[in-house]
């Protein structure tokens, strides 16, 4: 299913777990991993060493990439590597498109507040920008990744973007012989007590049910043997996280945008929140 996996890697604490997870996927798919270190040109990193002007981040990147190569060699995975200069998020996205990678795997720190904007935002920007699917995994010391995935969660609101992402998720589930949990959330946060809101709520309930039914039917065409339906009430992110916890979900596959306007159920911001907070890998797929 995957042939060329791009792994942006900076050697930070916890990134080794994502490297191993990417290695497991590559081993299963018989894919090549392309390790990429981006020397951030938005930071001042030029210095003089022994009379020569050098970029300290480039040198650091070469050392980090070398260590990653040793790990992948131990895992028996084919790999290539590159160190480039640029603004990390757009550089990663453009690199994946230029060299026709079919999956990006990268860590996210899952941090909140100011620290998220300094670190985690790179992953979220790649999720928004990337023309190819992005698998993000949160780097927490108490979390472990499971592969092959046995239970895959696919949130949907029935929109073209969600359907496009779901098809990718169904293909992955079929290849892994995984159970697919289909979730649609009736977002009640904007419903009021008047009759118009009651009607709107009924319409949203039907819309969510239809979205789940359509995706379950689509699963049959992808030869997915086991599906589980979920229509829940609440906020999308809280219901996604609850479904992960209560159903032993190993990975989430979702679109990066959803319905627009006042009736939207899944938003791009929900994908970013899921990437930031889910305790399992999240595969985001953008509709090009």
QUIURTA-V165605 format. One record per residue. RES is the residue in one letter. PSI is psi as a letter, one per 30 degrees, with the letter a starting at -180 (none if undefined). D_LAST is the distance of its C-alpha to the last C-alpha in whole Angstrom. Layout:
# QUIURTA-V165605
res:RES psi:PSI d_last:D_LAST
res:RES psi:PSI d_last:D_LAST
This chain:
# QUIURTA-V165605
res:X psi:e d_last:19
res:X psi:k d_last:18
res:X psi:e d_last:20
res:X psi:j d_last:19
res:X psi:k d_last:19
res:X psi:k d_last:19
res:X psi:j d_last:21
res:X psi:k d_last:22
res:X psi:k d_last:25
res:X psi:g d_last:28
res:X psi:g d_last:31
res:X psi:l d_last:31
res:X psi:k d_last:33
res:X psi:f d_last:31
res:X psi:f d_last:29
res:X psi:e d_last:31
res:X psi:e d_last:30
res:X psi:e d_last:26
res:X psi:e d_last:27
res:X psi:e d_last:29
res:X psi:e d_last:27
res:X psi:e d_last:24
res:X psi:e d_last:27
res:X psi:e d_last:28
res:X psi:e d_last:24
res:X psi:e d_last:25
res:X psi:e d_last:28
res:X psi:e d_last:27
res:X psi:f d_last:24
res:X psi:h d_last:26
res:X psi:l d_last:24
res:X psi:k d_last:24
res:X psi:k d_last:24
res:X psi:j d_last:23
res:X psi:k d_last:25
res:X psi:k d_last:24
res:X psi:k d_last:26
res:X psi:j d_last:25
res:X psi:j d_last:28
res:X psi:j d_last:27
res:X psi:f d_last:28
res:X psi:f d_last:28
res:X psi:k d_last:31
res:X psi:j d_last:35
res:X psi:g d_last:35
res:X psi:k d_last:37
res:X psi:l d_last:41
res:X psi:k d_last:44
res:X psi:j d_last:45
res:X psi:h d_last:48
res:X psi:f d_last:48
res:X psi:k d_last:45
res:X psi:k d_last:42
res:X psi:l d_last:39
res:X psi:j d_last:36
res:X psi:e d_last:37
res:X psi:e d_last:33
res:X psi:e d_last:32
res:X psi:e d_last:36
res:X psi:e d_last:35
res:X psi:e d_last:31
res:X psi:e d_last:33
res:X psi:e d_last:35
res:X psi:e d_last:33
res:X psi:e d_last:31
res:X psi:e d_last:34
res:X psi:e d_last:35
res:X psi:e d_last:31
res:X psi:e d_last:32
res:X psi:e d_last:35
res:X psi:e d_last:34
res:X psi:e d_last:32
res:X psi:e d_last:34
res:X psi:e d_last:36
res:X psi:f d_last:34
res:X psi:h d_last:34
res:X psi:k d_last:30
res:X psi:k d_last:29
res:X psi:l d_last:28
res:X psi:l d_last:27
res:X psi:l d_last:27
res:X psi:k d_last:26
res:X psi:k d_last:27
res:X psi:l d_last:26
res:X psi:k d_last:26
res:X psi:l d_last:24
res:X psi:j d_last:22
res:X psi:e d_last:21
res:X psi:e d_last:18
res:X psi:e d_last:16
res:X psi:e d_last:18
res:X psi:e d_last:17
res:X psi:e d_last:13
res:X psi:e d_last:14
res:X psi:e d_last:17
res:X psi:e d_last:14
res:X psi:e d_last:12
res:X psi:e d_last:15
res:X psi:g d_last:17
res:X psi:h d_last:14
res:X psi:k d_last:15
res:X psi:g d_last:14
res:X psi:k d_last:15
res:X psi:k d_last:16
res:X psi:k d_last:19
res:X psi:l d_last:21
res:X psi:l d_last:23
res:X psi:k d_last:23
res:X psi:f d_last:27
res:X psi:h d_last:26
res:X psi:l d_last:28
res:X psi:l d_last:29
res:X psi:a d_last:30
res:X psi:e d_last:31
res:X psi:e d_last:30
res:X psi:e d_last:27
res:X psi:f d_last:26
res:X psi:f d_last:28
res:X psi:d d_last:26
res:X psi:f d_last:24
res:X psi:f d_last:22
res:X psi:e d_last:20
res:X psi:e d_last:19
res:X psi:e d_last:17
res:X psi:e d_last:16
res:X psi:e d_last:14
res:X psi:e d_last:13
res:X psi:e d_last:11
res:X psi:f d_last:10
res:X psi:k d_last:9
res:X psi:f d_last:7
res:X psi:l d_last:9
res:X psi:k d_last:11
res:X psi:k d_last:14
res:X psi:j d_last:17
res:X psi:k d_last:19
res:X psi:k d_last:23
res:X psi:k d_last:25
res:X psi:j d_last:28
res:X psi:k d_last:31
res:X psi:f d_last:35
res:X psi:g d_last:36
res:X psi:k d_last:32
res:X psi:k d_last:32
res:X psi:k d_last:29
res:X psi:k d_last:29
res:X psi:k d_last:28
res:X psi:k d_last:28
res:X psi:k d_last:26
res:X psi:f d_last:28
res:X psi:j d_last:27
res:X psi:k d_last:23
res:X psi:k d_last:22
res:X psi:j d_last:19
res:X psi:k d_last:19
res:X psi:k d_last:17
res:X psi:g d_last:18
res:X psi:f d_last:17
res:X psi:l d_last:14
res:X psi:e d_last:11
res:X psi:e d_last:9
res:X psi:e d_last:12
res:X psi:e d_last:13
res:X psi:e d_last:9
res:X psi:e d_last:11
res:X psi:e d_last:14
res:X psi:e d_last:14
res:X psi:e d_last:13
res:X psi:e d_last:16
res:X psi:e d_last:18
res:X psi:e d_last:18
res:X psi:e d_last:19
res:X psi:e d_last:22
res:X psi:e d_last:23
res:X psi:e d_last:23
res:X psi:f d_last:25
res:X psi:h d_last:27
res:X psi:l d_last:26
res:X psi:k d_last:27
res:X psi:k d_last:24
res:X psi:j d_last:25
res:X psi:k d_last:23
res:X psi:k d_last:23
res:X psi:k d_last:23
res:X psi:k d_last:24
res:X psi:j d_last:26
res:X psi:j d_last:26
res:X psi:g d_last:30
res:X psi:f d_last:30
res:X psi:g d_last:30
res:X psi:k d_last:32
res:X psi:a d_last:35
res:X psi:f d_last:39
res:X psi:l d_last:39
res:X psi:e d_last:39
res:X psi:e d_last:35
res:X psi:e d_last:34
res:X psi:e d_last:35
res:X psi:e d_last:34
res:X psi:e d_last:30
res:X psi:e d_last:31
res:X psi:e d_last:32
res:X psi:e d_last:29
res:X psi:e d_last:27
res:X psi:e d_last:29
res:X psi:e d_last:28
res:X psi:e d_last:24
res:X psi:e d_last:24
res:X psi:e d_last:26
res:X psi:e d_last:24
res:X psi:e d_last:21
res:X psi:e d_last:23
res:X psi:e d_last:25
res:X psi:e d_last:21
res:X psi:e d_last:20
res:X psi:e d_last:23
res:X psi:e d_last:24
res:X psi:e d_last:20
res:X psi:e d_last:22
res:X psi:e d_last:25
res:X psi:f d_last:23
res:X psi:g d_last:21
res:X psi:h d_last:25
res:X psi:j d_last:25
res:X psi:e d_last:29
res:X psi:k d_last:29
res:X psi:k d_last:27
res:X psi:k d_last:28
res:X psi:k d_last:27
res:X psi:j d_last:27
res:X psi:j d_last:28
res:X psi:l d_last:29
res:X psi:k d_last:30
res:X psi:a d_last:29
res:X psi:k d_last:27
res:X psi:e d_last:23
res:X psi:e d_last:24
res:X psi:e d_last:27
res:X psi:e d_last:27
res:X psi:e d_last:24
res:X psi:e d_last:27
res:X psi:e d_last:30
res:X psi:e d_last:28
res:X psi:e d_last:27
res:X psi:e d_last:31
res:X psi:f d_last:33
res:X psi:g d_last:31
res:X psi:h d_last:31
res:X psi:k d_last:27
res:X psi:f d_last:26
res:X psi:l d_last:22
res:X psi:k d_last:20
res:X psi:k d_last:16
res:X psi:l d_last:14
res:X psi:l d_last:11
res:X psi:f d_last:11
res:X psi:l d_last:11
res:X psi:a d_last:13
res:X psi:k d_last:16
res:X psi:l d_last:17
res:X psi:a d_last:20
res:X psi:f d_last:23
res:X psi:g d_last:23
res:X psi:k d_last:20
res:X psi:e d_last:20
res:X psi:k d_last:18
res:X psi:l d_last:16
res:X psi:e d_last:14
res:X psi:f d_last:18
res:X psi:e d_last:19
res:X psi:e d_last:16
res:X psi:e d_last:18
res:X psi:e d_last:21
res:X psi:e d_last:21
res:X psi:e d_last:20
res:X psi:e d_last:23
res:X psi:f d_last:25
res:X psi:k d_last:25
res:X psi:g d_last:27
res:X psi:l d_last:25
res:X psi:k d_last:22
res:X psi:k d_last:19
res:X psi:j d_last:16
res:X psi:k d_last:12
res:X psi:k d_last:9
res:X psi:k d_last:6
res:X psi:j d_last:4
res:X psi:none d_last:0
